[in-house]
Amino acid sequence: MLPGLLPALPDCPLRVSLVGAAAALALYAPAPALAQEGAAPGAETAIEPVQTPEPGDDEEQGFPLIDDSILSAQDADGNPREIAFEANELRYDQNTDTITAAGNVVLRSGDQSVRADAVTWNRMTGEIVATGSIRLVDENGNQLFTDRLVLTDELEAGAMDNLLLAFRQGGRLAAQQAARADNGDIELTRAVYSSCAVTDADGCDKSPSWRVTAERVYYDQDTARIRFRDAYLELFGARVLPLPGLTVSADGSASSGFFIPDIGLTASNGVEITDSYYWRLADNRDLTLSGYIYTEAAPMISGQYRHLTGNGAFQVTAYATYGSRIPLNAVQASSEKDVRGYFFTNGRFQLGDHWTAQGSIRYASDRTFLRRYDISREDRIRSVVELRRQDENSYVSIAGWATQALLVSTDQGQVPLALPLVDARYRLEDPLLGGQVELQANTLAITRAEGQDTQRAFARARWDLRRITAMGQEVTLTGLVRGDIYHSTDNLLTSVDLYRGEAGWQARGVATAALDVKWPLIGDFMGGSQILTPRVQFVASPSIRNLEIPNEDARAIDLEDSNLFALNRFPGYDRVEDGVRMTYGVDWQVNLPGWRFKTNIGQSYRLNDAFDLFPDGTGLNEQWSDFVGRTEVRYQDFLKFTHRFRLDKDNFAVRRNEIDATVGSDRTYIEVGYLQLNRDIDFRLEDLQDREEIRLAGRVAFARHWSVFGSAVVNLTDRIEDPTLVADGFEPLRTRLGIAYADDCLEFGFTWRRDYIQLADAQSGSSFRLYFNLRNIGFN
């Protein structure tokens, strides 16, 4: 134990030595009072004034008193150097040219400071010896605690006994002995290192979950690296692993080295062992190389390069292997040997005050690679590149989009490539009525290798005027005009008639006027407050040519609370809702101590029918729409509940029922998600399938740092809802269960997962994974 370094702590049930009897020392955080003083380089320390004894008491013995607070010395180059000091008592021995300071001694030179119980300075040899409860703070903010310290007249540490070195970034080194070389490097004997906290939230000592012990430790001051010799990793006090060639970073920066291997077992690849090497190329560049060994598959390699530049950053990731694969739609398992892999890069660059370039490019060699190697479970991946300019009143985007189909039966030749997509907007104030005007120009070109090609361009102007009446109503007037030009070819290659449009050149005009009125009513309610907001909206548009225009971006139409009051309920630009309609609804919000309740409901009425525009099942295909709404309940950070619904206008049958709920704290909680889509239609488009699904997830924390967790996704759709299904009403898709330990510097756990869906060479079955992570440690 380090004398004088044990903090003044509250009564604690247990005090644990960090290093143990073998090393005969412990790591402790500095006392709270010390931690506040000198934590930053050059920080001032408030100490008591010098207490001067009565004249003559010590002068008779030849020790005249010195009350000067500045002493002169020389640095390594012989230049004058001043050392400021303060102490309760100060004595000078003329015979030995020695100054002795005692009681709250503080020495300062530049950004360095030393505090001790007593300090003796031999001005003839330049040696300074500090004793007692010593704390040295260097120019980098690192703190050294010891009971005896030999210093030079530049306040550089020399020999030390029984010391603790607390780095500014959180790591700690303790040793029985240490010596500092002239270049500032420190060699420690019988040392121990850990980056774990050694006190808990109540200030009580706690044993770190891991530490590294070594016979010799070398600290390089220039590189801020710590090198170990004969090092071993200890977990919870037990020696578990030798660590040859170990280095760690004292300043918190990353250092090159191997990661700790991951071990797993999967149904597709068998036993797998993964290890990575991290290469710190520079302060702004690094490279991670990984190797994967499987018992049931060929080995795989991967690499990730990251680069931070002066105006942005980018990263490149790639996987590669040569092994067997099964085509997604293969009738029988005829495995093929081929090069397989995945490429992913993204980045963002600031090209001035207003211009930004960003992008993300993804490509997989085949449709099941990402799923088989558990990289991603997406059924399609997208790539995008964009050049954007944005300021206070304008916005310009020039972009391109590409999609690769994976776990779906869609022919890649039918998947669109959107290039270019240009969108420009400019906002200005209305000089006449005080409203706001937004001008927009947009163009899009969609190309398919084996399908319909479409080009589009339009220009739009929108005017909005918002006013608050004397009675508190919020009134918004909107006017919109738009002109479109389309050109399409190979329209018959689109299988759905509603999406084709007419081939060749097509044009249309759009005009919309709207009036939106809200009336918030505020009052007290059950010790809290409530806001009741009735709302009504009128929208009118002349007949618009819709079905003659190709539909590329407005297919997934469904009435929801989020688009109930939208000027156009379609999600894109290719379909525009016409006619005259009225939409009404009400919002109610209640705020109570700790509680918040919010709900809304609404419906729309159209003066004319639009059976040819809205497909059945959307909730908008008749004059009266279905009812839609949303309810949110929240209690502090313990309960979050959201319910979205759509009710049939004729019989109040539930057409959409979606629930998301979370109950618990950050450490112990349960999450429930439920979705039911019952559209009550015979003809089903891809975007209007009936579905029923439940999602469950939870975590239970115990024993402070331990937790068990699990999740499940179950498809509840029956054959009446989807005749193509094999299962009938209960089909587990994926389940997971695990146990984990996590504290401030250590994380490990064991996970079991079962996949119930088999797609080509992505097998169904159980997978197991063991993971282990240490903070601020690596191999060199």
HUJO-V709015 format. One record per helix or strand of 3 or more residues. SS is the DSSP state (~ for helix, > for strand). FROM is the first residue (numbers start at 1). LEN is the number of residues. If there is no record, write none. Layout:
[[SS | FROM | LEN] [SS | FROM | LEN]]
This chain:
[[~ | 32 | 5] [~ | 59 | 3] [> | 70 | 5] [> | 80 | 7] [> | 89 | 5] [> | 98 | 12] [> | 112 | 11] [> | 127 | 11] [> | 143 | 9] [> | 157 | 10] [> | 172 | 9] [> | 186 | 9] [> | 210 | 11] [> | 225 | 5] [> | 232 | 4] [> | 238 | 5] [> | 246 | 4] [> | 262 | 5] [> | 270 | 13] [> | 285 | 10] [> | 300 | 9] [> | 312 | 14] [> | 336 | 15] [> | 355 | 10] [~ | 369 | 4] [> | 380 | 11] [> | 394 | 12] [~ | 412 | 3] [> | 417 | 13] [> | 436 | 12] [> | 453 | 16] [> | 473 | 17] [~ | 491 | 3] [~ | 497 | 4] [> | 504 | 22] [> | 528 | 14] [> | 579 | 14] [> | 595 | 12] [> | 627 | 9] [> | 639 | 9] [> | 654 | 11] [> | 669 | 9] [~ | 686 | 3] [> | 691 | 12] [> | 706 | 10] [> | 731 | 12] [> | 746 | 10] [> | 765 | 10]]
